[in-house]
Amino acid sequence: MSDRPGTSEPFSRIVRVDALPRDGQTFDLDATPAEREALAASCKLPSVEALRASLTVKRAGREGARVTGTVHGELTQTCVVSLEPFPASVDEDVDVRFEPPAAETPGGSPAGEPIIVAIDEDEPDPLIDGKIDIGALAAEFFALGLDPYPRKPGASFEAPADEGEESSPFAVLRDRTPRKS
């Protein structure tokens, strides 16, 4: 299922940053039927019909990398109102920085010292052993793009008809006159 023995990722494509060309490289990923089935199971979906990603990986800084691109998925979700399956799609933009942990960076901050990050930027993801799993990254963005409360087009929630106040267990108390002491 994955390019890496022992990985638990349903969709895995490993890229070695040190093997990248100077101008970076674009990878067009397309999940296999087995990978889509595993991804559907991990996301608790009836099915994933397609998962495609076009990701460009470029070196950034001395030892880091940046991944940009798009992820597109075609899937079947279950409506939270009617519980019926219906087709849906996911389109997500990807822009993620990767850097080795500070202790691995030559000349970087020693372990235990804080690393300063600009406020309007996310912290970089860890670059482990000089590798990035761009398949797992695509799967992550696919999962993040899923509607957590999917509603089939045209489905609407109808509240039960109000049976009036008499159905309230406290209706009897409303008509009681208070006792005077």
Secondary structure as GFF3:
##gff-version 3
##sequence-region A 1 181
A	DSSP	beta_strand	14	16	.	.	.	ID=ss1
A	DSSP	three_ten_helix	17	19	.	.	.	ID=ss2
A	DSSP	beta_strand	25	30	.	.	.	ID=ss3
A	DSSP	alpha_helix	33	42	.	.	.	ID=ss4
A	DSSP	beta_strand	47	60	.	.	.	ID=ss5
A	DSSP	beta_strand	64	78	.	.	.	ID=ss6
A	DSSP	beta_strand	85	99	.	.	.	ID=ss7
A	DSSP	three_ten_helix	102	104	.	.	.	ID=ss8
A	DSSP	beta_strand	125	126	.	.	.	ID=ss9
A	DSSP	beta_strand	131	133	.	.	.	ID=ss10
A	DSSP	alpha_helix	134	144	.	.	.	ID=ss11
A	DSSP	three_ten_helix	165	167	.	.	.	ID=ss12
A	DSSP	alpha_helix	171	175	.	.	.	ID=ss13
###
